[in-house]
Amino acid sequence: MAGNTFGTVFRFTSWGESHGPAIGCVIDGAPPRIALKEADIQRYLDRRRPGTSRYTTQRQEADEVKILSGVFEGETTGTPISLLIENTDQRSHDYTNIKDSFRPGHADYTYWAKYGIRDYRGGGRASARETATRVAAGAIARKILEKFLGPGVAIRGALIQIGPHAIDRAKWDWNTVEGNPFWCPDAATAARWAEYLDGIRKSGSSVGAVIEVVASGIPAGLGDPIYDKLDGDIARALMTINAVKGVEIGAGFAAAALSGEENADEMRLQDGKPVFLSNQAGGILGGISTGQDIVVRFAVKPTSSILTPRRTITASGQEIEVSTKGRHDPCVGIRAVPVGEAMLACVLADHLMRHRAQCG
């Protein structure tokens, strides 16, 4: 199965299925002599881990990571880093009744159409369970960025909309994000989301979400023109995350409603250095970073596994209705926040290493 490797110089290959014995990834291209231990990775996996609140799937996975190779005496060796995360709480019998049915909104039909076979247990390879490996790879990418760019680098994500309910951006507070189960930067909106999602969860339905990720401390000059633009690679990275249906950078789609004067990020000198007076471009111009914050947003569709019967067909051509039992997120966008952070970190680490290779 092709398409399991991401990146150019810093790259990772993920493997495993939702209900298999384990999932994992192999990271290649990590520089040597970077301090790395399992706890450095585990702290980020714990943020994505299921079952941490009533608003996420109640599947109980410890997501404990094991480093199998590429680290010696607490430092990377420059060789492939292999990571293992065991699956410990599978309930494959929850999916027996739909093993021959194509669930609407899922990849059941497309996987079957392509390969003629599919792992129906929890979606198999198409499950969001795979995103744990991305978070693990992202943890190592962060270590690379910190090593070469210093401790001023920060990659932070927040949930800014659930269903039709968006935050009040005037009340944005990064300190609030870690203090609620939604990664919400607006405490008042987080409280409203709790009541709203309780109703969604109890009805067996689901809703979508919008996540914003901001990378600070990234220097100007990362990215390549034309076909390897930094924003192009970021968009591709975020679109590879399960359930993502849209990506925008900076002003994004809102830029279409701006005038040229409003959209232009004017520049001045401050202490002899260039500064921008706005950031409609989201920190990237011509595919190359400007030194400003890199600001990206992505939209996640509603979780496709719902209790309400939906019309579909079976592999044998029968027309039926199907509802999906099991343990599912009423809003998969909640756990997508650390995944989006990880994918942005991987793209930035890859482009940093590519830049160093070409420009020194």
VEXVOFI-936779 format. One record per residue (C-alpha): residue in three letters; x, y, z; residue number from 1. Coordinates in steps of 0.2 Angstrom, whole numbers, plus 2048, in hexadecimal, padded with zeros to 3 digits. Each point is the difference from the previous one (the first is absolute). Example, Ala and Ser with C-alpha at 12.3 -4.5 7.8 and 13.67 -1.06 7.14 Angstrom:
@rest:ala; xx:83E; yy:7EA; zz:827; nr:1 .
@rest:ser; xx:806; yy:811; zz:7FD; nr:2 .
This chain:
@rest:met; xx:800; yy:800; zz:800; nr:1 .
@rest:ala; xx:808; yy:810; zz:7FA; nr:2 .
@rest:gly; xx:7FE; yy:811; zz:808; nr:3 .
@rest:asn; xx:806; yy:7FC; zz:812; nr:4 .
@rest:thr; xx:80F; yy:80B; zz:800; nr:5 .
@rest:phe; xx:800; yy:813; zz:803; nr:6 .
@rest:gly; xx:80F; yy:80C; zz:7FE; nr:7 .
@rest:thr; xx:80F; yy:803; zz:7F6; nr:8 .
@rest:val; xx:810; yy:801; zz:80B; nr:9 .
@rest:phe; xx:7F7; yy:7FE; zz:811; nr:10 .
@rest:arg; xx:7F3; yy:7F2; zz:7FC; nr:11 .
@rest:phe; xx:7F6; yy:7F3; zz:809; nr:12 .
@rest:thr; xx:7F7; yy:7F1; zz:7FA; nr:13 .
@rest:ser; xx:7F1; yy:7FA; zz:80B; nr:14 .
@rest:trp; xx:7F9; yy:7EF; zz:801; nr:15 .
@rest:gly; xx:7F2; yy:7F6; zz:808; nr:16 .
@rest:glu; xx:7ED; yy:7FF; zz:802; nr:17 .
@rest:ser; xx:7F3; yy:805; zz:80C; nr:18 .
@rest:his; xx:7FD; yy:7EF; zz:807; nr:19 .
@rest:gly; xx:811; yy:7F7; zz:7FC; nr:20 .
@rest:pro; xx:80C; yy:7FC; zz:80E; nr:21 .
@rest:ala; xx:809; yy:811; zz:7FE; nr:22 .
@rest:ile; xx:803; yy:80F; zz:7F6; nr:23 .
@rest:gly; xx:811; yy:80A; zz:7FE; nr:24 .
@rest:cys; xx:80B; yy:809; zz:7F5; nr:25 .
@rest:val; xx:812; yy:801; zz:7FA; nr:26 .
@rest:ile; xx:808; yy:812; zz:7FF; nr:27 .
@rest:asp; xx:80F; yy:802; zz:7F5; nr:28 .
@rest:gly; xx:80B; yy:80F; zz:7FD; nr:29 .
@rest:ala; xx:800; yy:805; zz:812; nr:30 .
@rest:pro; xx:811; yy:808; zz:804; nr:31 .
@rest:pro; xx:80C; yy:7F8; zz:80C; nr:32 .
@rest:arg; xx:804; yy:805; zz:812; nr:33 .
@rest:ile; xx:7EE; yy:807; zz:804; nr:34 .
@rest:ala; xx:7FB; yy:7FC; zz:812; nr:35 .
@rest:leu; xx:7F1; yy:7F4; zz:7FF; nr:36 .
@rest:lys; xx:7F7; yy:7F5; zz:80C; nr:37 .
@rest:glu; xx:7EF; yy:7F8; zz:800; nr:38 .
@rest:ala; xx:7F9; yy:80E; zz:80C; nr:39 .
@rest:asp; xx:803; yy:80D; zz:7F3; nr:40 .
@rest:ile; xx:7F4; yy:7F7; zz:7F4; nr:41 .
@rest:gln; xx:7F4; yy:7FA; zz:80D; nr:42 .
@rest:arg; xx:7FB; yy:812; zz:806; nr:43 .
@rest:tyr; xx:7F9; yy:803; zz:7EF; nr:44 .
@rest:leu; xx:7F7; yy:7EF; zz:7FE; nr:45 .
@rest:asp; xx:7F8; yy:803; zz:810; nr:46 .
@rest:arg; xx:7F7; yy:810; zz:7F9; nr:47 .
@rest:arg; xx:7F9; yy:7F6; zz:7F2; nr:48 .
@rest:arg; xx:7FC; yy:7F0; zz:80A; nr:49 .
@rest:pro; xx:7EE; yy:7FA; zz:7FF; nr:50 .
@rest:gly; xx:7F4; yy:7FF; zz:80F; nr:51 .
@rest:thr; xx:806; yy:80F; zz:809; nr:52 .
@rest:ser; xx:7EF; yy:808; zz:801; nr:53 .
@rest:arg; xx:7EE; yy:7FC; zz:7FC; nr:54 .
@rest:tyr; xx:802; yy:80A; zz:7F0; nr:55 .
@rest:thr; xx:80C; yy:7F4; zz:7F8; nr:56 .
@rest:thr; xx:7FF; yy:7ED; zz:7FC; nr:57 .
@rest:gln; xx:800; yy:7F6; zz:810; nr:58 .
@rest:arg; xx:80C; yy:7F3; zz:7F8; nr:59 .
@rest:gln; xx:80D; yy:7FF; zz:80E; nr:60 .
@rest:glu; xx:812; yy:800; zz:7F8; nr:61 .
@rest:ala; xx:80F; yy:804; zz:80B; nr:62 .
@rest:asp; xx:809; yy:804; zz:7EF; nr:63 .
@rest:glu; xx:811; yy:7FC; zz:809; nr:64 .
@rest:val; xx:80E; yy:802; zz:7F3; nr:65 .
@rest:lys; xx:80F; yy:7F5; zz:7FF; nr:66 .
@rest:ile; xx:810; yy:806; zz:7F7; nr:67 .
@rest:leu; xx:807; yy:7F0; zz:7F7; nr:68 .
@rest:ser; xx:80F; yy:808; zz:7F7; nr:69 .
@rest:gly; xx:809; yy:80F; zz:7FB; nr:70 .
@rest:val; xx:804; yy:806; zz:812; nr:71 .
@rest:phe; xx:80F; yy:7FC; zz:80A; nr:72 .
@rest:glu; xx:805; yy:806; zz:811; nr:73 .
@rest:gly; xx:7F2; yy:80D; zz:7FF; nr:74 .
@rest:glu; xx:805; yy:807; zz:7F0; nr:75 .
@rest:thr; xx:7FA; yy:7FE; zz:7EE; nr:76 .
@rest:thr; xx:80D; yy:7F7; zz:7F5; nr:77 .
@rest:gly; xx:7FB; yy:806; zz:7EF; nr:78 .
@rest:thr; xx:7F9; yy:7EF; zz:7FC; nr:79 .
@rest:pro; xx:7EE; yy:7FC; zz:7FE; nr:80 .
@rest:ile; xx:7F5; yy:802; zz:810; nr:81 .
@rest:ser; xx:7F3; yy:7F3; zz:801; nr:82 .
@rest:leu; xx:7F1; yy:803; zz:80C; nr:83 .
@rest:leu; xx:7F4; yy:7F3; zz:806; nr:84 .
@rest:ile; xx:7EE; yy:804; zz:808; nr:85 .
@rest:glu; xx:7F7; yy:7F0; zz:805; nr:86 .
@rest:asn; xx:7ED; yy:7FF; zz:7FE; nr:87 .
@rest:thr; xx:7F8; yy:7FA; zz:810; nr:88 .
@rest:asp; xx:7ED; yy:803; zz:800; nr:89 .
@rest:gln; xx:7F9; yy:7FA; zz:7EF; nr:90 .
@rest:arg; xx:7EE; yy:7FB; zz:7FF; nr:91 .
@rest:ser; xx:800; yy:7F8; zz:7EF; nr:92 .
@rest:his; xx:7EF; yy:7F8; zz:803; nr:93 .
@rest:asp; xx:7F8; yy:811; zz:7FF; nr:94 .
@rest:tyr; xx:803; yy:800; zz:7ED; nr:95 .
@rest:thr; xx:7FB; yy:7EE; zz:7FB; nr:96 .
@rest:asn; xx:7EE; yy:806; zz:7FB; nr:97 .
@rest:ile; xx:807; yy:80C; zz:7F4; nr:98 .
@rest:lys; xx:80E; yy:7F6; zz:7F8; nr:99 .
@rest:asp; xx:7F8; yy:7FF; zz:7EF; nr:100 .
@rest:ser; xx:7F8; yy:811; zz:801; nr:101 .
@rest:phe; xx:807; yy:811; zz:7FA; nr:102 .
@rest:arg; xx:7FD; yy:80C; zz:80D; nr:103 .
@rest:pro; xx:7FB; yy:812; zz:7F9; nr:104 .
@rest:gly; xx:80E; yy:80C; zz:803; nr:105 .
@rest:his; xx:80D; yy:7F3; zz:803; nr:106 .
@rest:ala; xx:80E; yy:7F9; zz:7F5; nr:107 .
@rest:asp; xx:7F8; yy:7EF; zz:7FF; nr:108 .
@rest:tyr; xx:7FA; yy:801; zz:7EE; nr:109 .
@rest:thr; xx:810; yy:808; zz:7F9; nr:110 .
@rest:tyr; xx:80C; yy:7F4; zz:809; nr:111 .
@rest:trp; xx:7F6; yy:7F1; zz:7FA; nr:112 .
@rest:ala; xx:7FF; yy:808; zz:7EE; nr:113 .
@rest:lys; xx:813; yy:802; zz:800; nr:114 .
@rest:tyr; xx:806; yy:7F0; zz:808; nr:115 .
@rest:gly; xx:7F2; yy:7F4; zz:7FF; nr:116 .
@rest:ile; xx:802; yy:7FD; zz:813; nr:117 .
@rest:arg; xx:7FF; yy:80B; zz:810; nr:118 .
@rest:asp; xx:802; yy:7FF; zz:812; nr:119 .
@rest:tyr; xx:7EF; yy:804; zz:807; nr:120 .
@rest:arg; xx:805; yy:800; zz:812; nr:121 .
@rest:gly; xx:7FF; yy:812; zz:805; nr:122 .
@rest:gly; xx:805; yy:806; zz:7EF; nr:123 .
@rest:gly; xx:810; yy:7F7; zz:7FF; nr:124 .
@rest:arg; xx:80E; yy:80B; zz:7F9; nr:125 .
@rest:ala; xx:7F3; yy:80E; zz:7FC; nr:126 .
@rest:ser; xx:7FD; yy:802; zz:813; nr:127 .
@rest:ala; xx:805; yy:810; zz:809; nr:128 .
@rest:arg; xx:80A; yy:7F4; zz:80C; nr:129 .
@rest:glu; xx:80E; yy:802; zz:7F3; nr:130 .
@rest:thr; xx:802; yy:812; zz:805; nr:131 .
@rest:ala; xx:809; yy:7FB; zz:810; nr:132 .
@rest:thr; xx:80F; yy:7FC; zz:7F6; nr:133 .
@rest:arg; xx:800; yy:811; zz:7F8; nr:134 .
@rest:val; xx:800; yy:808; zz:811; nr:135 .
@rest:ala; xx:80F; yy:7F5; zz:805; nr:136 .
@rest:ala; xx:809; yy:805; zz:7F0; nr:137 .
@rest:gly; xx:7FB; yy:812; zz:804; nr:138 .
@rest:ala; xx:808; yy:7FF; zz:811; nr:139 .
@rest:ile; xx:811; yy:7FC; zz:7F8; nr:140 .
@rest:ala; xx:7FD; yy:80E; zz:7F3; nr:141 .
@rest:arg; xx:7FE; yy:80C; zz:80F; nr:142 .
@rest:lys; xx:811; yy:7FA; zz:807; nr:143 .
@rest:ile; xx:808; yy:804; zz:7F0; nr:144 .
@rest:leu; xx:7F9; yy:811; zz:7FF; nr:145 .
@rest:glu; xx:805; yy:804; zz:812; nr:146 .
@rest:lys; xx:811; yy:7FA; zz:7FD; nr:147 .
@rest:phe; xx:804; yy:80B; zz:7F1; nr:148 .
@rest:leu; xx:7F4; yy:80F; zz:803; nr:149 .
@rest:gly; xx:801; yy:801; zz:813; nr:150 .
@rest:pro; xx:7F2; yy:800; zz:80D; nr:151 .
@rest:gly; xx:7F7; yy:80E; zz:7F9; nr:152 .
@rest:val; xx:7F7; yy:7F4; zz:7F3; nr:153 .
@rest:ala; xx:7EE; yy:7FD; zz:805; nr:154 .
@rest:ile; xx:7F3; yy:7F6; zz:7F7; nr:155 .
@rest:arg; xx:7EF; yy:802; zz:808; nr:156 .
@rest:gly; xx:7EE; yy:7FB; zz:7FA; nr:157 .
@rest:ala; xx:7EF; yy:804; zz:806; nr:158 .
@rest:leu; xx:7EE; yy:7FB; zz:7FB; nr:159 .
@rest:ile; xx:7F7; yy:810; zz:7FA; nr:160 .
@rest:gln; xx:7F0; yy:7F9; zz:7FA; nr:161 .
@rest:ile; xx:7F5; yy:7F1; zz:804; nr:162 .
@rest:gly; xx:7F1; yy:7FE; zz:7F4; nr:163 .
@rest:pro; xx:7F9; yy:812; zz:7FD; nr:164 .
@rest:his; xx:807; yy:806; zz:810; nr:165 .
@rest:ala; xx:810; yy:80B; zz:7FF; nr:166 .
@rest:ile; xx:80A; yy:808; zz:80D; nr:167 .
@rest:asp; xx:801; yy:812; zz:804; nr:168 .
@rest:arg; xx:812; yy:804; zz:7F9; nr:169 .
@rest:ala; xx:800; yy:810; zz:80B; nr:170 .
@rest:lys; xx:801; yy:7F4; zz:80F; nr:171 .
@rest:trp; xx:80E; yy:7F5; zz:7FA; nr:172 .
@rest:asp; xx:80B; yy:7FB; zz:80E; nr:173 .
@rest:trp; xx:80D; yy:7F2; zz:7FD; nr:174 .
@rest:asn; xx:801; yy:7FD; zz:813; nr:175 .
@rest:thr; xx:7EE; yy:7FA; zz:7FF; nr:176 .
@rest:val; xx:803; yy:7F2; zz:7F2; nr:177 .
@rest:glu; xx:807; yy:7F3; zz:80C; nr:178 .
@rest:gly; xx:7F3; yy:803; zz:80D; nr:179 .
@rest:asn; xx:7F1; yy:7F9; zz:7F7; nr:180 .
@rest:pro; xx:7FC; yy:7F0; zz:7F7; nr:181 .
@rest:phe; xx:7FE; yy:809; zz:7EF; nr:182 .
@rest:trp; xx:811; yy:809; zz:7FE; nr:183 .
@rest:cys; xx:7F5; yy:810; zz:7FF; nr:184 .
@rest:pro; xx:809; yy:811; zz:803; nr:185 .
@rest:asp; xx:7EF; yy:808; zz:805; nr:186 .
@rest:ala; xx:7FA; yy:7FA; zz:811; nr:187 .
@rest:ala; xx:7EE; yy:806; zz:7FE; nr:188 .
@rest:thr; xx:7FF; yy:7F7; zz:7EF; nr:189 .
@rest:ala; xx:807; yy:7F0; zz:807; nr:190 .
@rest:ala; xx:7F2; yy:800; zz:80D; nr:191 .
@rest:arg; xx:7F3; yy:802; zz:7F3; nr:192 .
@rest:trp; xx:808; yy:7F2; zz:7F6; nr:193 .
@rest:ala; xx:7FF; yy:7F4; zz:80E; nr:194 .
@rest:glu; xx:7ED; yy:802; zz:801; nr:195 .
@rest:tyr; xx:7FE; yy:7FF; zz:7ED; nr:196 .
@rest:leu; xx:80B; yy:7F0; zz:7FE; nr:197 .
@rest:asp; xx:7F7; yy:7F7; zz:80E; nr:198 .
@rest:gly; xx:7F0; yy:801; zz:7F6; nr:199 .
@rest:ile; xx:809; yy:7FA; zz:7F0; nr:200 .
@rest:arg; xx:808; yy:7F2; zz:80A; nr:201 .
@rest:lys; xx:7F0; yy:7FA; zz:808; nr:202 .
@rest:ser; xx:7F7; yy:800; zz:7EF; nr:203 .
@rest:gly; xx:80D; yy:7F5; zz:7F8; nr:204 .
@rest:ser; xx:805; yy:80D; zz:7F3; nr:205 .
@rest:ser; xx:80F; yy:80A; zz:7FD; nr:206 .
@rest:val; xx:807; yy:811; zz:7FA; nr:207 .
@rest:gly; xx:80F; yy:808; zz:7F7; nr:208 .
@rest:ala; xx:80D; yy:80C; zz:806; nr:209 .
@rest:val; xx:80D; yy:80D; zz:7FB; nr:210 .
@rest:ile; xx:811; yy:800; zz:807; nr:211 .
@rest:glu; xx:80D; yy:80E; zz:7FF; nr:212 .
@rest:val; xx:813; yy:7FC; zz:802; nr:213 .
@rest:val; xx:80D; yy:80E; zz:803; nr:214 .
@rest:ala; xx:813; yy:7FD; zz:7FE; nr:215 .
@rest:ser; xx:80A; yy:80E; zz:808; nr:216 .
@rest:gly; xx:813; yy:803; zz:800; nr:217 .
@rest:ile; xx:802; yy:7F9; zz:7EE; nr:218 .
@rest:pro; xx:80D; yy:80A; zz:7F6; nr:219 .
@rest:ala; xx:7FE; yy:808; zz:7EF; nr:220 .
@rest:gly; xx:806; yy:7F5; zz:7F1; nr:221 .
@rest:leu; xx:7F9; yy:7EF; zz:803; nr:222 .
@rest:gly; xx:7F7; yy:7F9; zz:7F1; nr:223 .
@rest:asp; xx:804; yy:7FE; zz:7EE; nr:224 .
@rest:pro; xx:7F8; yy:809; zz:7F1; nr:225 .
@rest:ile; xx:7F3; yy:7F9; zz:7F4; nr:226 .
@rest:tyr; xx:7FD; yy:7EE; zz:803; nr:227 .
@rest:asp; xx:807; yy:7FE; zz:811; nr:228 .
@rest:lys; xx:7F8; yy:80F; zz:808; nr:229 .
@rest:leu; xx:800; yy:800; zz:813; nr:230 .
@rest:asp; xx:7ED; yy:803; zz:800; nr:231 .
@rest:gly; xx:7FD; yy:7F3; zz:7F3; nr:232 .
@rest:asp; xx:808; yy:7F3; zz:80B; nr:233 .
@rest:ile; xx:7F7; yy:806; zz:80F; nr:234 .
@rest:ala; xx:7EF; yy:7FF; zz:7F7; nr:235 .
@rest:arg; xx:805; yy:7EE; zz:7FA; nr:236 .
@rest:ala; xx:805; yy:7FB; zz:812; nr:237 .
@rest:leu; xx:7F0; yy:806; zz:808; nr:238 .
@rest:met; xx:7F5; yy:7F8; zz:7F2; nr:239 .
@rest:thr; xx:808; yy:7EF; zz:803; nr:240 .
@rest:ile; xx:7F8; yy:800; zz:812; nr:241 .
@rest:asn; xx:7F0; yy:7F6; zz:801; nr:242 .
@rest:ala; xx:7F0; yy:809; zz:7FD; nr:243 .
@rest:val; xx:808; yy:811; zz:7FB; nr:244 .
@rest:lys; xx:7F6; yy:808; zz:7F2; nr:245 .
@rest:gly; xx:808; yy:811; zz:7FF; nr:246 .
@rest:val; xx:810; yy:80A; zz:803; nr:247 .
@rest:glu; xx:803; yy:813; zz:800; nr:248 .
@rest:ile; xx:810; yy:80A; zz:804; nr:249 .
@rest:gly; xx:800; yy:811; zz:807; nr:250 .
@rest:ala; xx:7F0; yy:80A; zz:7FB; nr:251 .
@rest:gly; xx:7FC; yy:7F1; zz:7F5; nr:252 .
@rest:phe; xx:7EF; yy:800; zz:7F7; nr:253 .
@rest:ala; xx:7FD; yy:811; zz:809; nr:254 .
@rest:ala; xx:80D; yy:808; zz:7F5; nr:255 .
@rest:ala; xx:7F4; yy:7FF; zz:7F1; nr:256 .
@rest:ala; xx:7F6; yy:80D; zz:809; nr:257 .
@rest:leu; xx:80E; yy:80C; zz:804; nr:258 .
@rest:ser; xx:807; yy:80E; zz:7F5; nr:259 .
@rest:gly; xx:812; yy:800; zz:7FA; nr:260 .
@rest:glu; xx:803; yy:80E; zz:80D; nr:261 .
@rest:glu; xx:7F9; yy:7F5; zz:80E; nr:262 .
@rest:asn; xx:809; yy:7F0; zz:7FB; nr:263 .
@rest:ala; xx:811; yy:808; zz:7FE; nr:264 .
@rest:asp; xx:80B; yy:7FD; zz:80F; nr:265 .
@rest:glu; xx:809; yy:810; zz:801; nr:266 .
@rest:met; xx:812; yy:801; zz:806; nr:267 .
@rest:arg; xx:80B; yy:80B; zz:80A; nr:268 .
@rest:leu; xx:811; yy:800; zz:809; nr:269 .
@rest:gln; xx:802; yy:7FE; zz:813; nr:270 .
@rest:asp; xx:811; yy:800; zz:807; nr:271 .
@rest:gly; xx:807; yy:7FD; zz:7EF; nr:272 .
@rest:lys; xx:7F5; yy:7F0; zz:7FD; nr:273 .
@rest:pro; xx:7F1; yy:7FE; zz:7F5; nr:274 .
@rest:val; xx:7EF; yy:7FF; zz:808; nr:275 .
@rest:phe; xx:7EF; yy:7FD; zz:7F9; nr:276 .
@rest:leu; xx:7F1; yy:80B; zz:805; nr:277 .
@rest:ser; xx:7F3; yy:7F2; zz:7FD; nr:278 .
@rest:asn; xx:800; yy:7ED; zz:7FC; nr:279 .
@rest:gln; xx:7F3; yy:7FD; zz:7F3; nr:280 .
@rest:ala; xx:80D; yy:7F4; zz:7F8; nr:281 .
@rest:gly; xx:801; yy:7F5; zz:80F; nr:282 .
@rest:gly; xx:813; yy:801; zz:801; nr:283 .
@rest:ile; xx:803; yy:7F9; zz:7EE; nr:284 .
@rest:leu; xx:803; yy:80A; zz:7F0; nr:285 .
@rest:gly; xx:805; yy:7F8; zz:7EF; nr:286 .
@rest:gly; xx:800; yy:7EF; zz:809; nr:287 .
@rest:ile; xx:80E; yy:806; zz:80C; nr:288 .
@rest:ser; xx:7FE; yy:805; zz:813; nr:289 .
@rest:thr; xx:801; yy:813; zz:804; nr:290 .
@rest:gly; xx:805; yy:7FE; zz:812; nr:291 .
@rest:gln; xx:7EF; yy:804; zz:806; nr:292 .
@rest:asp; xx:7F4; yy:7F3; zz:809; nr:293 .
@rest:ile; xx:7FB; yy:7F3; zz:7F4; nr:294 .
@rest:val; xx:7ED; yy:7FF; zz:802; nr:295 .
@rest:val; xx:7F6; yy:7F1; zz:7F9; nr:296 .
@rest:arg; xx:7EE; yy:7FA; zz:802; nr:297 .
@rest:phe; xx:7F8; yy:7F0; zz:7FB; nr:298 .
@rest:ala; xx:7EE; yy:7FA; zz:800; nr:299 .
@rest:val; xx:7FB; yy:7EE; zz:806; nr:300 .
@rest:lys; xx:7F0; yy:7F8; zz:7FB; nr:301 .
@rest:pro; xx:7F4; yy:7F8; zz:80C; nr:302 .
@rest:thr; xx:804; yy:7EF; zz:806; nr:303 .
@rest:ser; xx:7F9; yy:7F4; zz:7F4; nr:304 .
@rest:ser; xx:7FB; yy:7F3; zz:80D; nr:305 .
@rest:ile; xx:7EF; yy:804; zz:806; nr:306 .
@rest:leu; xx:7F1; yy:7F7; zz:807; nr:307 .
@rest:thr; xx:7F3; yy:807; zz:7F4; nr:308 .
@rest:pro; xx:7FD; yy:7F4; zz:7F2; nr:309 .
@rest:arg; xx:806; yy:805; zz:7EF; nr:310 .
@rest:arg; xx:7FD; yy:7F9; zz:7EF; nr:311 .
@rest:thr; xx:80E; yy:7F6; zz:7F8; nr:312 .
@rest:ile; xx:804; yy:7F0; zz:7F7; nr:313 .
@rest:thr; xx:80A; yy:7F0; zz:803; nr:314 .
@rest:ala; xx:80E; yy:7F8; zz:7F7; nr:315 .
@rest:ser; xx:7F4; yy:7F4; zz:7F8; nr:316 .
@rest:gly; xx:7F5; yy:80F; zz:7F9; nr:317 .
@rest:gln; xx:7F2; yy:7FF; zz:80D; nr:318 .
@rest:glu; xx:7F8; yy:811; zz:805; nr:319 .
@rest:ile; xx:7FF; yy:801; zz:813; nr:320 .
@rest:glu; xx:800; yy:80D; zz:80E; nr:321 .
@rest:val; xx:80F; yy:7FF; zz:80C; nr:322 .
@rest:ser; xx:804; yy:808; zz:811; nr:323 .
@rest:thr; xx:811; yy:7FF; zz:808; nr:324 .
@rest:lys; xx:802; yy:7FA; zz:812; nr:325 .
@rest:gly; xx:810; yy:800; zz:80A; nr:326 .
@rest:arg; xx:80A; yy:80E; zz:808; nr:327 .
@rest:his; xx:801; yy:810; zz:7F6; nr:328 .
@rest:asp; xx:804; yy:812; zz:802; nr:329 .
@rest:pro; xx:7F1; yy:80C; zz:7FF; nr:330 .
@rest:cys; xx:80C; yy:80D; zz:7F9; nr:331 .
@rest:val; xx:811; yy:7F8; zz:7F9; nr:332 .
@rest:gly; xx:806; yy:812; zz:7FE; nr:333 .
@rest:ile; xx:804; yy:801; zz:813; nr:334 .
@rest:arg; xx:80E; yy:7F3; zz:7FF; nr:335 .
@rest:ala; xx:806; yy:807; zz:7EF; nr:336 .
@rest:val; xx:808; yy:80F; zz:809; nr:337 .
@rest:pro; xx:810; yy:7F7; zz:805; nr:338 .
@rest:val; xx:800; yy:7F7; zz:7EF; nr:339 .
@rest:gly; xx:800; yy:810; zz:7F7; nr:340 .
@rest:glu; xx:80E; yy:807; zz:80B; nr:341 .
@rest:ala; xx:80A; yy:7F0; zz:7FC; nr:342 .
@rest:met; xx:7FE; yy:801; zz:7ED; nr:343 .
@rest:leu; xx:805; yy:812; zz:800; nr:344 .
@rest:ala; xx:80F; yy:7FC; zz:80A; nr:345 .
@rest:cys; xx:805; yy:7F2; zz:7F4; nr:346 .
@rest:val; xx:7FF; yy:80C; zz:7F1; nr:347 .
@rest:leu; xx:80A; yy:80D; zz:809; nr:348 .
@rest:ala; xx:80E; yy:7F4; zz:805; nr:349 .
@rest:asp; xx:801; yy:7F9; zz:7EF; nr:350 .
@rest:his; xx:801; yy:811; zz:7F8; nr:351 .
@rest:leu; xx:80D; yy:806; zz:80D; nr:352 .
@rest:met; xx:80B; yy:7F1; zz:7FB; nr:353 .
@rest:arg; xx:7FD; yy:803; zz:7EE; nr:354 .
@rest:his; xx:805; yy:812; zz:802; nr:355 .
@rest:arg; xx:810; yy:7FC; zz:809; nr:356 .
@rest:ala; xx:805; yy:7F4; zz:7F3; nr:357 .
@rest:gln; xx:7FE; yy:80C; zz:7F2; nr:358 .
@rest:cys; xx:804; yy:811; zz:808; nr:359 .
@rest:gly; xx:80A; yy:7FC; zz:80F; nr:360 .
